Amino acid sequence: MKLILTQEVSGLGAAGDVIEVRDGYGRNYLVPRGFAIQWTRGGEKTIESIKAARSSRALRDQDHAAEVKAKLEAAPVNVAVRAGEGGRLFGAVTAAEIAGALAETSGESVDKRTIVLGNPIKSLGAHEVSVKLHDEVSATVALNVVSG
């Protein structure tokens, strides 16, 4: 199934890209959630308008992303979670919890979908997470998981 992405989907591409996916994935996930639209020959104009809007936003946002990166990397972020004996957590630290802690600490709102967790964080202590702020700007944030 051929689709046009209307927004960035990790692992597939950015807004305006034409992708080929399996029918069920496109029909049951991407299209109903508004991540993609059906590809047509007339869709070329849609692709051009999406890419033009993305490039103008990218130029404006890259400078802002660099400022946000400096704020996020300035100081370590503390995330308070429930923990049991020996520092093991009841569950894992979620991207939403990290995004909330980043907003409290830096004053900048970060979308939870831009936070990249390599492995699930399931213990107390210092960890590092990556935040993709822009196509070319990525911040590495020092994260302290504390019992709370």
C-alpha positions in Angstrom: 0.0 0.0 0.0 1.4 3.4 -1.0 0.8 6.3 1.5 1.9 9.9 2.0 3.0 10.7 5.5 1.4 13.8 7.0 3.7 13.8 10.1 6.9 12.2 11.2 6.6 8.5 12.1 9.8 7.0 13.7 11.1 4.2 11.6 9.2 5.2 8.5 10.0 8.8 7.5 9.1 12.4 7.8 6.0 14.4 6.7 5.7 14.5 2.9 7.5 11.2 2.3 5.9 8.6 0.1 6.2 5.2 1.7 5.2 1.6 0.9 3.8 -0.4 3.8 1.7 -3.5 4.3 -2.0 -3.0 3.7 -3.1 -3.8 7.3 -0.6 -1.4 8.9 -1.6 1.4 6.6 -5.4 0.8 6.7 -5.7 0.0 10.5 -3.0 2.2 12.1 -1.5 5.0 9.9 -4.6 6.3 8.1 -7.1 6.2 11.0 -4.7 8.1 13.3 -4.0 10.8 10.7 -0.3 9.8 10.3 -0.8 9.2 6.6 -3.2 9.7 3.6 -3.7 7.5 0.6 -1.3 8.1 -2.2 -2.9 9.3 -5.5 -1.6 10.9 -8.6 -3.1 14.2 -7.5 -1.3 13.9 -4.2 1.8 15.3 -5.7 0.6 18.8 -4.8 -0.1 17.7 -1.3 3.5 16.3 -1.0 4.9 19.6 -2.3 2.9 21.7 0.2 3.8 19.5 3.1 7.5 19.6 2.3 7.4 23.4 1.8 5.8 23.9 5.2 8.2 21.4 6.8 11.3 23.2 5.3 10.1 26.6 6.4 9.4 25.3 9.9 12.8 23.5 10.0 14.7 26.7 9.3 12.8 28.6 12.0 12.9 25.8 14.5 16.6 24.8 14.2 17.7 27.9 16.1 15.0 27.4 18.7 16.0 23.7 19.0 19.6 24.7 19.7 18.4 27.0 22.5 16.3 24.2 24.0 19.2 21.8 23.8 21.4 24.1 25.8 18.6 24.4 28.5 18.1 20.6 28.7 21.7 19.7 28.9 22.5 22.5 31.5 21.5 20.5 34.6 20.6 17.0 35.5 16.9 16.2 35.7 15.5 14.4 38.8 12.6 11.9 38.3 10.9 10.7 41.5 9.4 7.2 41.3 8.3 4.5 43.7 11.0 2.0 44.4 11.3 -1.1 46.5 14.1 -2.9 48.3 17.5 -2.7 46.6 16.5 0.2 44.3 14.3 -1.8 42.0 11.4 0.2 40.6 7.8 -0.8 40.5 7.6 -0.8 36.7 9.8 1.4 34.5 10.3 5.1 34.0 8.1 6.2 31.1 8.7 8.8 28.5 5.7 10.8 29.8 7.3 11.0 33.3 10.6 12.1 31.7 8.8 14.7 29.6 7.0 16.1 32.7 10.3 16.3 34.7 12.0 18.1 31.8 9.2 20.6 31.6 9.5 21.3 35.4 13.2 21.6 35.3 13.9 23.6 32.1 10.6 25.3 31.5 10.5 23.9 28.0 7.7 21.5 27.0 9.1 18.4 25.3 6.9 15.9 23.4 7.1 12.4 24.9 7.4 10.9 21.4 10.8 12.7 20.9 12.4 11.0 23.9 14.5 8.0 22.9 15.0 5.4 25.6 17.5 2.7 24.6 16.5 0.2 27.3 13.7 0.6 29.8 14.9 2.4 33.0 14.1 0.0 35.9 16.6 1.1 38.6 17.5 4.1 40.7 20.5 6.1 39.8 22.0 8.1 37.0 20.9 7.4 33.4 21.1 9.2 30.1 18.3 9.7 27.6 18.3 11.3 24.2 15.8 13.9 23.1 15.4 14.5 19.3 14.5 18.1 19.1 15.0 18.6 15.4 16.2 16.5 12.4 19.8 17.8 13.0 19.6 18.7 16.8 19.5 16.0 19.4 20.1 16.6 23.2 21.6 14.1 25.6 20.0 14.6 29.0 21.4 13.4 32.3 18.6 11.8 34.3 18.7 11.0 38.0 16.0 8.5 39.1 15.3 9.0 42.8 12.9 7.3 45.2 9.9 9.4 45.9 
